[in-house]
Amino acid sequence: MKNENSPQRTQLKAGNIYKAHSNYWTFRQEEKNELMKRYPDQLNEKEKLRLIHQIFLEVFSSKSKNPLNDSDLDAELPLDDELKKICTEIISGFMKPESAFRPKYCVAWKGSPMFRVTS
């Protein structure tokens, strides 16, 4: 009988990570529609974050609407007023002290001499 926590079961494989990453960052109209139907009262914070990601993925997956090009990375996203309002409400909620996604203090460790890389 295999142990569910064996090293073979918990190994991170590049292919699996790539697939999971690729799946998450793919626009899905059905998923966005389902989240929009439940917004705002029936979505938890993770679902609200996913809704924002789906809204932005839709914008960036549409070449005709894509505001980003080499010369203008400061372009405003082409969102209609309803979507701007939803994104603003969700992000404002994330900034509240009780939110799991609130800004937090952190320290970035830049390494130590014992981990110095030499060429």
KAKANOR-V395415 format. One record per backbone hydrogen bond with DSSP energy under -0.5 kcal/mol. CO is the residue of the C=O (numbers start at 1). NH is the residue of the N-H. If there is no record, write none. Layout:
BEGIN
co:CO nh:NH
co:CO nh:NH
END
This chain:
BEGIN
co:3 nh:6
co:6 nh:9
co:6 nh:10
co:7 nh:11
co:11 nh:13
co:13 nh:17
co:14 nh:18
co:15 nh:19
co:16 nh:20
co:17 nh:21
co:18 nh:22
co:19 nh:23
co:20 nh:24
co:21 nh:25
co:23 nh:26
co:28 nh:32
co:29 nh:33
co:30 nh:34
co:31 nh:35
co:32 nh:36
co:33 nh:37
co:34 nh:38
co:35 nh:39
co:36 nh:39
co:38 nh:42
co:40 nh:43
co:44 nh:48
co:45 nh:49
co:46 nh:50
co:47 nh:51
co:48 nh:52
co:49 nh:53
co:50 nh:54
co:51 nh:55
co:52 nh:56
co:53 nh:57
co:54 nh:58
co:55 nh:59
co:56 nh:60
co:57 nh:61
co:58 nh:62
co:59 nh:62
co:61 nh:63
co:62 nh:65
co:62 nh:66
co:67 nh:69
co:69 nh:72
co:72 nh:69
co:72 nh:75
co:77 nh:79
co:80 nh:84
co:81 nh:85
co:82 nh:86
co:83 nh:87
co:84 nh:88
co:85 nh:89
co:86 nh:90
co:87 nh:91
co:88 nh:92
co:89 nh:93
co:90 nh:94
co:91 nh:95
co:92 nh:95
co:93 nh:96
co:96 nh:99
co:99 nh:102
co:107 nh:109
co:108 nh:110
co:112 nh:115
co:113 nh:116
co:116 nh:118
END
